[in-house]
Amino acid sequence: MVTYSLKSSAEGRWNVCRSGFSLFSDLPLTDAIKLAREVARDEYLRSGRTVYVEMPGTGSTIRLAQFAKPASQVQAA
């Protein structure tokens, strides 16, 4: 599982992060969401792994996107 996160900066701009590292920075929120979804979708298509895009909410994390195989395609181990 891979998670891309949106993090806000002190200036009110947004960063797209993975594993705690900023991949893209100083973006307006709408651009950050769009870019994070595009990167997550691309990673899912290349790797086949489950990929999420999340951002902090006031009480919990908000999932903005999820790329995963349907449950019917997941094989039990």
C-alpha positions as CSV (number, residue, x, y, z in Angstrom):
1,M,0.0,0.0,0.0
2,V,1.2,3.5,-0.9
3,T,-0.1,6.7,0.4
4,Y,0.3,10.2,-1.0
5,S,-0.5,12.9,1.5
6,L,-1.3,16.6,1.1
7,K,0.4,18.8,3.7
8,S,-0.3,22.5,4.2
9,S,2.4,25.0,4.5
10,A,2.5,28.1,6.8
11,E,1.7,30.3,3.8
12,G,-1.5,28.4,3.0
13,R,-0.1,26.5,0.0
14,W,0.0,22.7,-0.3
15,N,2.7,20.0,-0.8
16,V,2.2,16.6,-2.2
17,C,4.2,14.1,-0.1
18,R,5.1,10.4,-0.1
19,S,6.8,8.7,2.9
20,G,7.3,12.1,4.6
21,F,9.1,13.6,1.6
22,S,7.7,16.5,-0.4
23,L,7.5,15.6,-4.1
24,F,5.7,18.8,-5.2
25,S,5.4,22.0,-3.2
26,D,3.9,25.5,-3.1
27,L,0.7,24.5,-4.9
28,P,-2.9,25.8,-4.6
29,L,-5.2,23.2,-3.0
30,T,-7.0,22.3,-6.2
31,D,-3.8,21.8,-8.1
32,A,-2.3,19.7,-5.3
33,I,-5.3,17.4,-5.2
34,K,-5.3,17.0,-9.0
35,L,-1.6,16.3,-9.2
36,A,-1.7,13.9,-6.2
37,R,-4.5,11.9,-7.9
38,E,-2.7,11.8,-11.2
39,V,0.6,10.6,-9.5
40,A,-1.3,8.0,-7.5
41,R,-3.2,6.7,-10.5
42,D,0.0,6.4,-12.5
43,E,1.7,4.5,-9.6
44,Y,-1.3,2.1,-9.4
45,L,-1.3,1.4,-13.1
46,R,2.5,0.8,-13.1
47,S,2.7,-1.3,-9.9
48,G,-0.7,-2.8,-9.3
49,R,-0.4,-1.9,-5.6
50,T,-3.2,-0.2,-3.7
51,V,-2.6,3.6,-3.6
52,Y,-4.4,6.3,-1.6
53,V,-4.4,10.1,-1.6
54,E,-5.2,11.6,1.8
55,M,-5.2,15.0,3.4
56,P,-5.7,16.1,7.0
57,G,-9.2,17.0,8.1
58,T,-10.4,18.8,11.3
59,G,-11.1,15.6,13.1
60,S,-9.6,12.8,11.0
61,T,-7.8,12.1,7.7
62,I,-9.9,12.6,4.5
63,R,-9.3,10.1,1.7
64,L,-9.5,11.9,-1.6
65,A,-8.7,8.9,-3.9
66,Q,-8.2,5.2,-3.7
67,F,-6.8,3.0,-6.5
68,A,-7.1,-0.7,-5.8
69,K,-8.2,-3.9,-7.4
70,P,-11.9,-4.8,-6.8
71,A,-12.3,-7.2,-4.0
72,S,-13.4,-9.9,-6.4
73,Q,-10.0,-9.8,-8.1
74,V,-8.0,-10.0,-4.8
75,Q,-6.8,-13.6,-4.1
76,A,-6.7,-14.9,-0.6
77,A,-3.3,-15.9,0.7
